[in-house]
Amino acid sequence: MALGFRARLFIILALFAFVPSIVLTVAWGSATNRVLPRMSGAAAWDSVAASGSRAATLAREVPGSPAANAALARHEQELSISVTQARRFEYLARQTGPALLALGLTLLALLTYLASRIAGHLSRQLSRPLDEVVGWTDRIARGEPLPERSAQRGAPEFGMLRDRMRVMADELERGRESAIAAERLEAFRESARQVAHELKNPLTPIRFAISRLRRDAAPELQDTLDVLSTESERLEAMARSFSQFGRLPEGPMAALDLGDVAREAARTTVPDSAALHIETEAHLPLVQGQHDALHRAVANVLINAVEAGGANARIEVRVSRRGHDVVVAVRDHGCGIAADRLPRIWDPYVTDKTTGTGLGLAIVKQTVVAHGGRVEAESAASEGTEIRMVFPTMSEHLGERHHERS
């Protein structure tokens, strides 16, 4: 059975501590048993005692003075005392060796315990964060959310690694969501193109047939023909909406003043009965864009504002600069949009109107994003809604393109 990472790490750390301790303890015990007896000096004292005994024997064979005899006696006594002390030290050394060896083994056991505790602590400090990070990689691969932030374990570097992995997981999740949204949007566009095609094919002959009937039909059929004409026009407008949503903006790009685009769209879209206020910041930078597509986008937002305000709609249009961007903001004073529905207003086919297709704001977002911009929405109940279209200026847009090329 294969050992886990933590077990392998513990064994490696423990061996790094145990092996040197065992070797040092054995070497110390062996050296103690061999060196201590030699340090006692017993052999030297034996040699001194032998030579002293011979000298004393020779001195006694030649009679001398009483002082010489006394000195020889003291010398013999000192030699006897030294030999006795040497024998005692040798005995103590022999008895101390095993005791020192036992002390060494005790220290080895203590070192082994401390090493095992330290190795266990280090293995936990390393293995637990690594196991956690490995588990996070599995969660990221399966698209599951990472655990909530908790007490940091392990070295500070593991905390940095966790933070980086959270950032990476968030970016991957946004990438997944963007890919899903792109696939979903492409499916919507394809279906919109097909619906537009299927609507346009019969509409043309229907319109011609209504025109011919008007010339020859009896007066009592005129109301019926009016209904047919109105409904065919509605179907034609619906087909145009589907067609616009089914394709990205086309046509030549030019430098545009969004203030002029907003005023032109308001002039052709907002009825005279509505109170309209347009505020344009002076010296606005130009925006690189397709005129007709941007005109339709602003007009769609204005149409929604007029419908939200009712008969006495009050609409405010503000075109201003925000950093490197130009913002076209349209505010109405209608009933507002519920907070839970606000994020979904940009989705295709989402509408509260009985006669709408739900493509107006979807076309607006598609157009703005195709021009490198973004859309924003803010609403409050009974206070109205503000739709903002944010576009990069020409200098910023060209700077990004130059950066991409380099």
C-alpha atoms as one frame of an Amber mdcrd trajectory, in Angstrom:
protein
   0.000   0.000   0.000   1.507   3.342  -1.033   2.249   5.778   1.773   0.614
   9.169   1.716   2.538  12.384   1.255   2.341  13.254   4.930   3.642   9.815
   5.998   6.539   9.978   3.530   7.406  13.495   4.661   7.323  12.425   8.317
   9.642   9.456   7.653  12.126  11.623   5.744  12.203  14.303   8.447  12.473
  11.682  11.182  15.394   9.925   9.470  17.211  13.232   9.155  16.956  13.552
  12.960  17.245   9.908  14.093  20.236   8.676  12.073  22.714  11.395  13.176
  21.538  11.051  16.800  22.026   7.262  16.820  25.461   7.473  15.198  26.632
  10.187  17.600  25.330   8.304  20.645  27.012   5.003  19.679  30.291   6.776
  18.862  30.201   8.634  22.157  29.560   5.505  24.197  32.325   3.574  22.477
  34.793   6.415  22.861  33.898   6.781  26.526  34.617   3.112  27.255  37.962
   3.288  25.472  39.244   6.706  26.449  38.370   6.947  30.137  40.533   3.994
  31.221  43.441   5.441  29.279  42.953   8.827  30.872  43.309   7.302  34.354
  47.152   7.026  34.044  47.288   3.553  35.603  49.998   2.279  33.267  52.246
   5.249  33.956  51.841   4.865  37.665  52.680   1.181  37.444  55.912   2.020
  35.647  56.798   4.650  38.226  56.058   2.263  41.034  58.296  -0.445  39.521
  61.218   1.892  39.029  60.787   3.365  42.497  60.738  -0.062  44.038  63.984
  -0.980  42.300  65.580   2.255  43.445  64.506   1.646  47.003  65.859  -1.908
  46.877  69.285  -0.682  45.672  69.390   2.020  48.312  68.763  -0.490  51.081
  71.467  -2.799  49.770  73.999   0.055  50.307  73.649   1.281  53.807  73.280
   5.002  54.019  72.590   7.723  56.472  69.368   7.876  58.455  68.181  10.888
  56.345  68.584   8.891  53.157  66.686   6.041  54.618  63.890   8.368  55.722
  63.674   9.971  52.252  63.471   6.590  50.645  60.701   5.626  53.029  58.705
   8.751  52.203  59.213   8.132  48.489  57.983   4.612  48.841  54.986   5.850
  50.791  54.118   8.467  48.141  54.405   5.896  45.408  52.085   3.576  47.270
  49.517   6.341  47.727  49.681   7.347  44.021  49.257   3.782  42.878  46.251
   3.366  45.160  44.615   6.548  43.811  45.282   5.464  40.249  43.653   2.110
  40.892  40.649   3.892  42.403  40.308   6.191  39.327  40.548   3.213  37.014
  37.783   1.469  38.954  35.602   4.592  38.814  36.246   4.922  35.088  35.159
   1.363  34.467  31.993   1.904  36.487  31.265   5.289  34.911  31.409   4.014
  31.300  28.122   2.082  31.399  26.493   4.951  33.275  27.560   7.404  30.576
  26.352   4.968  27.932  22.991   4.749  29.688  22.884   8.538  29.857  23.638
   8.661  26.136  20.835   6.237  25.377  18.493   8.328  27.533  19.487  11.448
  25.633  18.988   9.513  22.389  15.474   8.580  23.466  14.796  12.209  24.385
  16.174  13.402  21.068  14.106  10.766  19.287  10.949  11.981  21.008  11.706
  15.624  20.290  12.642  14.802  16.684   9.406  12.876  16.184   7.407  15.769
  17.582   9.241  18.293  15.413   8.983  16.042  12.342   5.269  15.554  12.984
   4.752  19.306  13.372   6.712  20.101  10.216   4.944  17.388   8.241   1.575
  18.747   9.358   2.634  22.310   8.538   3.627  21.234   5.036   1.257  18.399
   4.219  -2.034  19.907   5.419  -1.779  23.095   3.315  -0.584  21.054   0.329
  -3.473  18.611   0.722  -5.825  21.578   0.937  -4.365  23.161  -2.202  -4.577
  19.834  -4.069  -8.223  19.580  -3.018  -8.785  23.107  -4.309  -7.402  22.150
  -7.721  -9.989  19.357  -7.903 -12.741  21.808  -6.996 -11.538  24.292  -9.623
 -11.389  21.534 -12.255 -14.990  20.540 -11.452 -16.152  24.169 -11.380 -17.122
  23.987  -7.695 -16.759  27.025  -5.391 -13.764  27.177  -3.055 -14.318  26.971
   0.717 -14.936  30.113   2.680 -11.926  31.872   4.162 -10.841  30.398   7.488
  -7.863  30.504   9.860  -4.660  30.368   7.842  -2.589  27.214   8.342   1.005
  26.651   7.338   3.687  29.107   6.294   2.745  32.593   5.033   3.657  31.477
   1.517   0.729  29.055   1.614  -1.574  31.963   2.445  -0.282  33.812  -0.616
  -0.782  30.654  -2.691  -4.375  30.350  -1.459  -5.084  33.990  -2.346  -3.613
  33.532  -5.830  -5.662  30.377  -6.337  -8.828  32.217  -5.297  -8.068  34.935
  -7.854  -7.373  32.273 -10.490 -10.598  30.439  -9.613 -12.597  33.687  -9.904
 -11.042  34.451 -13.275 -11.703  30.920 -14.506 -15.303  31.139 -13.311 -15.755
  34.437 -15.109 -14.212  32.861 -18.190 -16.629  29.926 -17.974 -19.568  32.275
 -17.519 -18.396  34.406 -20.450 -18.009  31.334 -22.648 -21.460  30.056 -21.668
 -22.957  33.510 -22.221 -21.234  33.747 -25.611 -22.543  30.328 -26.653 -26.010
  31.196 -25.410 -25.928  34.547 -27.182 -24.780  32.917 -30.414 -27.643  30.428
 -30.145 -30.054  33.339 -29.656 -28.578  35.127 -32.652 -28.901  32.062 -34.836
 -32.509  31.568 -33.825 -33.156  35.289 -34.400 -31.660  35.076 -37.898 -33.832
  32.076 -38.700 -36.986  33.745 -37.339 -36.214  36.947 -39.269 -35.716  34.925
 -42.447 -38.946  32.990 -41.945 -40.880  36.201 -41.266 -39.467  38.196 -44.153
 -40.204  35.596 -46.821 -44.037  35.705 -46.553 -44.236  39.376 -45.491 -43.307
  40.809 -48.883 -46.079  39.047 -50.836 -48.519  39.766 -48.001 -47.769  43.496
 -48.246 -48.209  43.420 -52.050 -51.473  41.499 -51.681 -52.835  44.062 -49.202
 -51.952  46.902 -51.583 -53.819  45.183 -54.463 -56.821  44.454 -52.237 -57.065
  48.102 -51.216 -57.541  49.090 -54.852 -60.308  46.563 -55.545 -61.905  45.782
 -52.168 -65.357  46.997 -51.190 -65.606  49.848 -48.633 -66.864  47.514 -45.921
 -63.573  45.563 -46.140 -61.344  48.561 -45.573 -61.311  48.081 -41.775 -60.217
  44.502 -42.255 -57.495  45.610 -44.617 -56.356  48.209 -42.069 -56.013  45.479
 -39.472 -54.048  43.326 -41.908 -51.818  46.269 -42.807 -51.179  47.158 -39.158
 -50.361  43.598 -38.155 -48.125  43.091 -41.176 -46.247  46.265 -40.249 -45.855
  44.934 -36.706 -44.530  41.659 -38.068 -42.166  43.567 -40.319 -40.871  45.589
 -37.348 -40.445  42.348 -35.415 -38.519  40.832 -38.313 -36.237  43.883 -38.367
 -35.603  43.474 -34.623 -34.726  39.825 -35.039 -32.532  40.667 -38.011 -30.678
  43.404 -36.100 -30.085  41.104 -33.148 -28.979  38.280 -35.417 -25.997  40.174
 -36.761 -23.295  42.432 -35.382 -23.113  46.097 -36.446 -21.970  46.446 -40.042
 -20.764  49.365 -42.110 -17.843  51.796 -42.165 -16.412  53.067 -38.894 -15.983
  56.786 -38.401 -15.128  59.315 -35.722 -18.413  60.253 -34.051 -19.557  62.857
 -31.564 -21.929  60.973 -29.274 -23.579  64.230 -28.305 -24.693  64.699 -31.903
 -25.794  61.044 -32.113 -27.877  61.412 -28.932 -29.544  64.642 -30.116 -30.343
  63.127 -33.523 -31.806  59.955 -31.969 -33.895  62.019 -29.530 -35.206  64.235
 -32.316 -36.451  61.241 -34.330 -37.650  59.085 -31.419 -39.029  61.153 -28.533
 -42.548  62.529 -29.175 -43.386  66.166 -28.620 -45.621  65.284 -25.671 -42.638
  64.087 -23.643 -40.512  66.487 -21.608 -36.963  66.043 -22.915 -33.799  67.554
 -21.447 -30.455  66.915 -23.164 -27.193  67.900 -21.481 -23.944  67.494 -23.412
 -20.546  68.196 -21.913 -18.397  70.603 -23.910 -15.341  69.411 -25.861 -16.203
  65.734 -25.730 -13.606  63.404 -27.295 -14.677  61.509 -30.383 -15.632  57.838
 -30.459 -14.808  55.382 -33.234 -18.059  53.732 -34.248 -20.689  52.762 -36.805
 -23.203  55.599 -36.981 -26.385  53.697 -37.807 -25.798  51.021 -35.175 -25.103
  53.589 -32.429 -28.104  55.651 -33.519 -30.347  52.570 -33.220 -28.882  51.710
 -29.803 -29.567  55.178 -28.365 -33.011  55.223 -30.041 -33.924  51.856 -28.444
 -33.037  53.169 -24.995 -35.054  56.343 -25.625 -38.064  54.315 -26.818 -37.981
  52.318 -23.591 -37.761  55.545 -21.580 -40.763  57.007 -23.381 -42.829  53.848
 -22.820 -41.784  53.709 -19.128 -42.814  57.356 -18.574 -46.256  57.019 -20.156
 -48.203  59.887 -21.694 -46.341  62.595 -19.773 -42.891  61.087 -19.930 -39.993
  63.092 -18.541 -36.650  62.055 -20.009 -33.145  63.287 -19.264 -30.216  62.562
 -21.578 -26.693  63.305 -20.397 -23.547  62.835 -22.482 -20.373  63.304 -20.455
 -16.808  62.179 -20.066 -15.701  59.649 -17.427 -11.948  59.174 -17.411 -11.011
  57.778 -20.837 -14.648  56.971 -21.681 -17.691  58.809 -22.958 -20.988  57.977
 -21.235 -24.452  58.342 -22.743 -26.961  58.198 -19.864 -30.739  58.116 -20.401
 -32.972  58.523 -17.341 -36.730  58.166 -17.172 -39.033  58.851 -14.228 -41.299
  55.832 -14.578 -42.143  53.060 -12.156 -38.631  51.596 -12.111 -37.431  48.005
 -12.367 -37.397  45.488  -9.529 -33.919  44.760  -8.149 -34.152  41.034  -8.875
 -35.045  41.710 -12.536 -32.506  44.456 -13.180 -29.559  42.160 -14.096 -31.751
  40.289 -16.637 -32.955  43.282 -18.648 -30.057  42.794 -21.079 -30.989  39.181
 -21.858 -32.774  38.450 -25.140 -36.552  37.899 -25.079 -36.933  39.394 -21.562
 -39.739  41.963 -21.580 -42.801  43.094 -19.665 -44.525  44.390 -22.815 -47.320
  42.393 -24.361 -46.304  43.433 -27.878 -42.518  43.582 -27.504 -39.919  41.069
 -28.611 -37.581  41.605 -25.656 -34.702  42.380 -28.015 -34.389  46.155 -27.600
 -31.890  46.257 -24.745 -30.238  43.049 -25.954 -29.482  44.836 -29.251 -28.242
  47.861 -27.271 -25.803  45.725 -25.261 -24.664  43.834 -28.350 -23.951  47.110
 -30.161 -22.135  48.754 -27.250 -19.980  45.686 -26.572 -19.153  45.436 -30.306
 -17.768  48.987 -30.012 -15.549  48.008 -27.072 -17.849  49.508 -24.453 -20.126
  48.303 -21.686 -23.637  48.926 -20.399 -24.842  49.845 -16.914 -28.292  50.093
 -15.365 -29.567  51.705 -12.194 -33.180  51.748 -11.036 -35.287  52.503  -8.004
 -38.945  51.730  -7.455 -41.249  54.689  -8.238 -38.223  56.846  -9.106 -37.299
  55.634 -12.576 -34.420  53.978 -14.369 -31.122  55.167 -15.778 -29.447  53.283
 -18.617 -25.796  54.138 -19.296 -23.806  53.262 -22.423 -20.059  53.620 -21.843
 -17.751  53.904 -24.872 -13.953  54.170 -25.051 -12.663  57.292 -26.741 -10.712
  57.141 -29.979  -7.346  57.712 -28.259  -8.017  54.970 -25.721  -9.335  52.593
 -28.372  -6.330  53.171 -30.629  -3.987  52.792 -27.641  -5.481  49.382 -26.844
  -5.156  48.254 -30.469  -1.509  49.402 -30.572  -0.846  47.511 -27.325  -2.404
  44.342 -28.765  -0.291  44.579 -31.925   2.926  45.098 -29.976
